[in-house]
Amino acid sequence: MPRKNTNYLLELIDSGLLSAEDVVTMALQYMSEDEVTDMMRDNDILVEDDEEFGDYDDRQPDEAQEWYDFDPDC
């Protein structure tokens, strides 16, 4: 499927009619916080240990859980 409007926005940026910062701001204001978080995760921007994003869950087990899964009696 052609990306008609995406390409148009990129052309507006290339021509100087819009700045990349303007387009990013519009997109981020349009997106929900969950969508922004998903985008950040998908692009490896969200850092698990970042205090600002303390609720980030990378779905990876910690070392204790890995050992338990390997040998519950351990």
Order of alpha helices (4+ residues) and beta strands (2+ residues): alpha-alpha-alpha-alpha
